[in-house]
C-alpha cells in the first residue's frame, strides 16, 4: 500500500452501520410495488447510490407521483432503524485528528440527512470537508465526489485513502486515482481494486512517515 496524506470516509456502511436498514427499506417498498429486490440488485443498484437514482433504475415503469411516494416510504422505513457507528471508527478518527490528518466525508446522501446523523453522534465538527450528493453534478460510481474531496483537502487524489463499503463507491474512489480500503464482507471490492477488506476499524493504526505522509497498519495486512 502506498503512503497517503488524507483520508476520505463514505458514510452509510462505513462511518455508520446502515446497510441493514437500507436493505430492509428497499426490499419492503420493492415488495409493495412488485419489484423483487435481492442482494445482487442491492449491491449493483442501491448501496452507494442516491435514492433518486435507485428510483429511476428500478421503478422507472411507475409514474413520477408514485416514484416520489416510494422514495418517501423508503426513507421513513430506513429512519425507523438505529444507525450506530461502525465498531472502532470513533477511536480511529480520534487517532487521525490527533495527528492532524485531513479528513473528508463523501456520501451519496443529501446534506440534510448527513447533518442529522453527524449531530446524532456528536461528529458534526470532525471532518475538514463534506461532499454530499448535492455538491457534484454526478454521483458514485463517477469519480467527481472524490476528486472534489481531494480539492477541498488540498491533496492530490492519489494521496487520498478512501474507506468504502459499496461497489459503486469503490469504483468512484479507484477512478479518482485514490487508494481504496473495503469495509464489510463483499469480496468484489478487492476485484475492483481495493487494497484490503476489513470488517470494521478496530485495531487500525496510523504510522507517520515524513512530510505529512502516513501508512496504515492492521493485523489483516
N, C-alpha and C positions, 0 to 999 in steps of 0.2 A: 504494500500500500504506500502511495506517495505521501509526502508531507502535505499539510493543509494549513490554512491561515484563518479560516472562518467556517462556521457550521450552520447548516440550514435544517430545520425540522419541519416535516409535514405535521399536520395537526391530528386529524382523525386516524386512529390506528397506530399512531406514533407517539405524539405527546399525550393523547388521551385514548382510552380504550373504548372506542365507539363502534367498532366493526359489527359486533353482535346486534346492537341497536339498529344500525343501518340495514343489516340483512333482514331483521325481523320486520322493519318498516316497509321495505320494498317488496318483500315476499307477501306481506299482508295486502298491500294495495294491488299487487300483481294478481293475487288470487281473486280479489274482488272484481277486477276488470278483465279477467280471463287471460292473463299473461303469465305463463309458467316461468318463474324466475328461479333457476338453480344456481349452484355455487360457481359454475363455469361462467354463467352470464354475470354474476356478481363481480367476478374478477375482471371480466372483459369490458363491461359496460357501466358498472356502478361505482365500485371502490375507486376513490381518487378523482371522481368526476363530479362537477356541479349538477344539482338536481335538474336544471332545465335541459342539460344535455341528455340525461337519463330519459327524461320525458320525450324528447324529440326523437330518441332512438328506439325505445321500447314501446312507447304509447303514441306513435305518430299517426296511427289509424283513428285516433279519437279527436273530437272537436277541441278547439282551444279552451272553452269553458271547462270541459271535462279534464283536460290536461292540467289546468290551474288547480282544480279541485284535488286531483291526485297528488300534486306536489304539496298542497296544504295538508292533506291527510298523512302523507309520509313524514312530513316534518313534525306533526303532532304526535304521531306514534313514536318517532325517534326520541322526542323530548321526554317521553314517559320513562325512559330508561336512564339509569345513572351513567355518567361518563367520567370514571375515575382516571387519575393519572396512571400512565404505564409504570410498572414497577421499576424503581431506580432512577426515573427521569429527573425528579426534583433534585436528588443528590448529585446527579451528573451535571445538571445545569449549574448548581452552586459551585461545583468544581470549575466549570468553564468560566463562570463570572469572576471567580477568584483570580483567574489568570488573564482576565480582560480579553477573552477571545470573542470576536464579533459574532453575534447570533441573529438569525432570521427565522421567522415562522412563515412558511409558504404553503398555502392551503387553497383548495377549491371551494371552501365555504365562503359565505358572504361576510362582510366586515362586521355586521351586527351580531351574528352568531359567534364570531371569533371573540368579540369583546365580552359577550356574556360568559363564555366558557373560561376565558382567561381570568376575569374577575372572580368567578366562582372558585378558582383555585389560587387566587392571590398572586397571579403571574402577569398582571397587566403591564408591569414595567420591566419585564425580564428581557424582552427582545429589542435589539437595536433597529430592526426593520421587520415589518409585517407586510406580506404580499398576499392579498385575498383575491378571489375571482373577479372582484370589481376593478382591480388595478392593472390588468393586462388585457389586450384585445383577444387573446386566445388562452385557453386553459390546458392543463395537462391532458394528453401527453406531449403537447408542444412545449418547447423549452423556454418560452418568454418569461414565465414566472420565476424561474431560477436565474435567468440572465438579469432580470430586474433586481432580484435579491442581491446578486453579486455586485451590481452597480451601487445599490444603496449601502452596502457594506464596504464599498471602495476596495473590492477584492476581485482579482481575476477569477472567472468561473472555474478554471482548472485548479484553483487553490481552495475551492469550497468542498466541504464534505457534507453530503446530504443523507439524512435518515428518512427512508420511505418504506411504506408497507404495501403500496398498491403497484400494479404493473404499469398503469398509466403514469403514476408519479415517478417511478424509477426510470421509465423511458424518457420522461421530461428531463430528469437530472442528468442522465447519460448524454442526451442530445445537447445539453447546455455545455458539456465539457467537464462537469463536476464528477467527483468520485461518489459512489453510492454505497450505502450500507442498508441491507434489508432488515426490517423489523417484522417478526411473525414467523410463519412456517411455510410460506409459498416459495418452493424451490425454483419456480420460474424466474424469480427475481435474480438469481445467480446467472441464469441463462441470458438475462437481459443486460448483464454487465455489473451487477452488484459485487463488491469485493468480499462481502461476507453476509451471513444471515444470522441474526440474533433474535432471541425470544423477547428480550427486554434490555434495559440499560444497566441492570445490576452488575456490579463489578468492573465496569468500564473505567479506564484510567487515561489521562492525558499526560503525555510527556513532552516537555518543551525542548526543542532542538536549538534553534538560533533564529534571530531576525524575525520574530513573530511566526515561526513555523513550528508545527506540532505533529506528533504521531499518536495514533490511538492504540491502546494496549488492552487486550482482552484474553482471557484464558481460552477463548474459542479460536484465536488466530494469532 
